[in-house]
Amino acid sequence: MNGTVNRESGNSQLHTSAEIIVSARDVHKTYRTGDLTVPALQGVDLDIHAGEFLAVVGPSGNGKSTLVNCLSGIDDIDRGEVLIDGLSIHDLSDRKRTAHRADRMGFVFQSFNLIPVLSAAENVELPLLASKTKPAVARERALDLLGRVGLAERAGHKPGELSGGEQQRVAVARALVSEPAVIWADEPTGNLDSGTAASVIELFSEVNRSGQTVVIVTHDPTIAAGADRVVEVRDGKISRDERRS
């Protein structure tokens, strides 16, 4: 079984008329290490519509992850502007930018980024607790999401007691628990076997069908083929932007 996502046709036409939730204009990002300067993004323009399922593809080291990190506000930019919900996120203070990410965005990374001393349920409920949700409500929501990803029986286990696939499903549940408007996923299936990868991608597809925007960085063409839209990044620029017909 591979990571192919089965999606209904015609969604891209609907999304092009939807509101723009993320808008980037002339975004530049350069990494500097000592005397070495590496341009990662070079004048990127991109609009992402609410409800899109977008795959970001391209060769390694060409700026895919940097693009997602800059669009989501994880990384600062050197020049340009990124609007999310109409807010220029790089003009916000660190505190306000962090609060906006917590309120409106969910993140899934290849490395899982789970806290090892916490149980699966405790990891999943963290975003809700950070937003001042009552503990009982947060725990109920966390257990519900763990059930949705097939881990109801593993809720009390710590990450070290879970397989790689189980840890990634915990990370997905954590990203979804606050019902974010935008989900950013950077190679979320890179460490998974094909069967587990397919189930993770199908979960993203499910939440996208419910109206959430999903942006996935991937090297897997089968995952990209299941997206509404594919954006290719080469040499820090968008070299291709295609919507499914």
SVG drawing of the C-alpha trace seen along z (x, -y; Angstrom):
<svg xmlns="http://www.w3.org/2000/svg" viewBox="-16 -45 50 47">
<polyline fill="none" stroke="black" stroke-width="0.4" points="0.0,0.0 1.4,-3.4 0.7,-7.0 -1.8,-7.8 -4.8,-9.9 -8.1,-9.4 -9.8,-12.8 -12.9,-14.0 -12.3,-15.9 -13.1,-19.5 -12.0,-20.7 -9.3,-22.9 -11.9,-25.0 -13.8,-25.5 -10.7,-26.6 -9.6,-29.2 -12.8,-31.1 -12.3,-30.7 -10.7,-33.4 -6.9,-33.7 -5.8,-32.5 -2.0,-32.8 -0.4,-35.4 3.3,-35.9 4.9,-38.6 8.6,-39.0 9.7,-36.8 13.5,-36.5 15.4,-34.4 19.2,-33.9 21.0,-31.7 24.4,-32.9 27.0,-30.7 30.3,-32.6 31.4,-33.9 29.1,-31.5 25.9,-33.0 23.2,-30.7 20.1,-32.2 17.2,-29.9 14.2,-31.9 14.6,-34.4 11.5,-36.5 8.7,-34.1 5.1,-35.1 2.3,-32.6 -1.3,-32.7 -2.9,-29.8 -6.7,-29.6 -8.8,-28.4 -9.6,-24.7 -6.7,-23.8 -4.7,-20.6 -1.3,-21.9 1.9,-19.8 5.3,-21.5 7.8,-19.5 11.3,-19.9 14.9,-18.6 16.4,-18.5 18.1,-21.7 16.2,-23.9 14.0,-25.7 10.8,-23.6 11.1,-23.5 12.3,-27.0 9.3,-28.1 6.9,-26.5 8.8,-27.8 8.7,-31.4 5.1,-31.2 4.0,-29.9 6.2,-32.4 8.5,-29.9 11.5,-31.5 12.0,-35.2 12.3,-36.6 14.9,-39.1 12.5,-40.9 8.9,-40.7 5.6,-40.2 3.5,-37.2 -0.1,-37.7 -2.1,-35.1 -5.8,-36.0 -4.9,-39.4 -2.2,-39.9 1.4,-40.6 2.9,-37.9 6.5,-39.1 5.4,-42.5 4.0,-40.9 5.9,-40.6 7.3,-37.2 4.6,-36.7 1.7,-37.7 3.2,-35.6 3.4,-32.6 -0.1,-33.1 -1.4,-33.3 0.3,-30.1 -1.1,-28.3 -4.6,-29.6 -4.7,-29.2 -2.1,-26.6 -1.1,-23.0 2.4,-21.5 3.6,-18.0 7.3,-17.3 9.2,-14.3 11.0,-14.1 7.7,-14.0 8.8,-16.6 7.0,-14.8 7.9,-15.5 9.4,-12.2 8.4,-12.4 4.7,-13.0 2.1,-10.4 0.5,-10.4 -2.6,-12.0 -0.5,-14.7 1.4,-15.5 -1.8,-15.9 -3.6,-18.1 -0.6,-20.5 -1.9,-23.0 -5.2,-23.2 -3.7,-23.7 -1.5,-26.5 -4.6,-28.3 -6.2,-28.1 -8.7,-25.3 -9.9,-23.6 -7.9,-20.5 -10.9,-18.2 -12.0,-19.5 -8.5,-19.3 -8.1,-15.7 -11.5,-14.7 -10.5,-16.2 -7.1,-14.6 -8.5,-11.2 -11.1,-11.7 -8.3,-12.6 -6.2,-9.6 -9.2,-7.4 -9.5,-8.9 -5.9,-8.0 -6.3,-4.5 -4.4,-5.0 -7.1,-4.9 -5.4,-2.0 -2.0,-3.8 -3.1,-7.1 -1.2,-6.4 2.1,-5.4 5.1,-7.7 6.8,-8.2 9.6,-5.8 7.0,-3.1 5.5,-3.7 6.6,-2.7 7.6,-5.4 4.3,-5.2 2.4,-5.5 4.5,-8.5 3.7,-10.2 0.0,-9.6 0.3,-11.2 2.0,-14.2 -0.9,-14.4 -3.5,-14.2 -1.6,-17.1 -1.7,-19.2 -5.4,-18.6 -6.6,-18.9 -7.2,-22.7 -9.0,-22.5 -6.5,-24.8 -7.3,-26.7 -4.0,-25.7 -2.0,-22.5 1.7,-22.6 3.3,-19.2 7.0,-18.8 7.8,-15.3 5.3,-13.8 5.7,-10.3 9.4,-10.3 10.1,-7.9 7.1,-5.6 6.4,-2.4 4.1,-2.7 1.0,-1.4 1.3,-3.7 2.2,-6.6 -1.0,-6.0 -3.1,-6.1 -1.5,-9.3 -2.1,-11.0 -5.7,-9.8 -6.2,-11.5 -4.9,-14.7 -7.2,-14.3 -10.2,-13.7 -9.6,-16.9 -9.1,-18.8 -12.5,-17.6 -14.0,-19.0 -12.6,-22.5 -9.2,-22.8 -6.2,-24.0 -3.4,-21.4 0.1,-22.2 2.5,-19.2 6.2,-19.2 6.9,-15.9 9.4,-14.1 6.8,-11.4 5.1,-11.8 2.2,-9.6 1.3,-12.0 1.8,-15.1 -0.5,-13.4 -3.3,-13.3 -3.2,-17.1 -5.4,-19.7 -2.4,-21.8 1.4,-21.2 4.0,-23.9 7.6,-23.0 10.5,-24.9 13.9,-25.0 16.8,-27.3 14.7,-29.2 12.0,-30.1 8.7,-28.7 9.3,-26.9 5.9,-25.3 2.4,-25.9 -0.2,-23.5 -3.8,-22.9 -5.6,-19.7 -8.1,-20.0"/>
</svg>
